[in-house]
Amino acid sequence: MTAPPPTPVDKAASTLQRLARVASARRQRAELEVRLPRNDKLLAPFVTASPQVVDFFASQLCGPDDVVIDLGCGDGRVLRACLERGHALAVYGVDIQPAPLQRARDALQPWADRCNLLQADFFDDAVRALLGQCTICFLFLLPDTLAMLAPLLKRELKPGARVVCSVFKFPDDAWDADSCIEAPAPAVAVEARRLWTYTVRGTKMLS
Ligand SMILES: C[S@@+](CC[C@H](N)C(=O)[O-])C[C@H]1O[C@@H](n2cnc3c(N)ncnc32)[C@H](O)[C@@H]1O
């Protein structure tokens, strides 16, 4: 049996449905633009690492002698977790956005003498100076951003320093991982609790 031809009312209803879908998509895009501040240098939105990743990094991958940097530190929860466990000599956080960074300043206030938080772009000179002092670097950033950061990290971190990427890894042509660890939390999707570890190789030229 063939369907009856659409009546003028059917046609009007389908046009209205199409318009509603377009309006909804526009509204969603507008909301996203409000949430993501307009900043050409902003390479990732502020999204926090999962509690399981934060806990595993701070308790298992960091040690008491480590100097830790979180590039794109957001609200500072990773750095705070390291300090709470006594697993960092000092911590450095860098973020381009003032709002999350202010939250980091508040969260790290009890350890103010052991932390340095910088509102800066990853590629600012001040960040290069911090990287040279660090033994471990935490990154929760997108693969494209990781690819951009790889040369900077290989150049500025000390040989032997470790880099730990949460969820996303460096593209294979940018840096080979030493290991991929799954933070133990069976209820959480495996993609959200993966940590990729890297080591800076080679010797540093004396300038
Ligand atoms: C996915 S969040 C990670 C937050 C935190 N590391 C965590 O794991 O909970 C990425 C952060 O990178 C920051 N960011 C993005 N582009 C940046 C840039 N060019 N320089 C410095 N920070 C940047 C964002 O503001 C955001 O807070």
The ligand as an SDF file (V2000), in Angstrom:
LIG
                    3D

 27 29  0  0  0  0  0  0  0  0999 V2000
   41.6180   20.1020   29.8370 C   0  0  0  0  0  0  0  0  0  0  0  0
   42.0490   21.4480   30.9190 S   0  0  0  0  0  0  0  0  0  0  0  0
   43.1210   20.5820   32.0610 C   0  0  0  0  0  0  0  0  0  0  0  0
   42.9860   21.0850   33.5010 C   0  0  0  0  0  0  0  0  0  0  0  0
   43.8590   20.3650   34.5190 C   0  0  0  0  0  0  0  0  0  0  0  0
   45.1980   20.1080   34.0140 N   0  0  0  0  0  0  0  0  0  0  0  0
   43.2310   19.0520   34.9400 C   0  0  0  0  0  0  0  0  0  0  0  0
   43.6910   18.0220   34.4230 O   0  0  0  0  0  0  0  0  0  0  0  0
   42.2880   19.0270   35.7430 O   0  0  0  0  0  0  0  0  0  0  0  0
   43.1870   22.3710   29.8560 C   0  0  0  0  0  0  0  0  0  0  0  0
   43.5960   23.7220   30.3990 C   0  0  0  0  0  0  0  0  0  0  0  0
   44.5640   24.2740   29.4850 O   0  0  0  0  0  0  0  0  0  0  0  0
   44.4110   25.6770   29.5000 C   0  0  0  0  0  0  0  0  0  0  0  0
   44.9930   26.2350   28.2600 N   0  0  0  0  0  0  0  0  0  0  0  0
   44.5000   26.1400   27.0080 C   0  0  0  0  0  0  0  0  0  0  0  0
   45.3050   26.7770   26.1230 N   0  0  0  0  0  0  0  0  0  0  0  0
   46.3380   27.2730   26.8310 C   0  0  0  0  0  0  0  0  0  0  0  0
   47.5210   28.0090   26.4720 C   0  0  0  0  0  0  0  0  0  0  0  0
   47.7750   28.3490   25.2000 N   0  0  0  0  0  0  0  0  0  0  0  0
   48.3890   28.3390   27.4540 N   0  0  0  0  0  0  0  0  0  0  0  0
   48.1380   27.9930   28.7560 C   0  0  0  0  0  0  0  0  0  0  0  0
   47.0380   27.3100   29.1490 N   0  0  0  0  0  0  0  0  0  0  0  0
   46.1460   26.9340   28.2110 C   0  0  0  0  0  0  0  0  0  0  0  0
   42.9110   25.8930   29.6060 C   0  0  0  0  0  0  0  0  0  0  0  0
   42.6090   27.1650   30.1100 O   0  0  0  0  0  0  0  0  0  0  0  0
   42.4840   24.7320   30.5350 C   0  0  0  0  0  0  0  0  0  0  0  0
   42.3640   25.1610   31.8760 O   0  0  0  0  0  0  0  0  0  0  0  0
  1  2  1  0
  2  3  1  0
  2 10  1  0
  3  4  1  0
  4  5  1  0
  5  6  1  0
  5  7  1  0
  7  8  2  0
  7  9  1  0
 10 11  1  0
 11 12  1  0
 11 26  1  0
 12 13  1  0
 13 14  1  0
 13 24  1  0
 14 15  1  0
 14 23  1  0
 15 16  2  0
 16 17  1  0
 17 18  1  0
 17 23  2  0
 18 19  1  0
 18 20  2  0
 20 21  1  0
 21 22  2  0
 22 23  1  0
 24 25  1  0
 24 26  1  0
 26 27  1  0
M  CHG  2   2   1   9  -1
M  END
$$$$
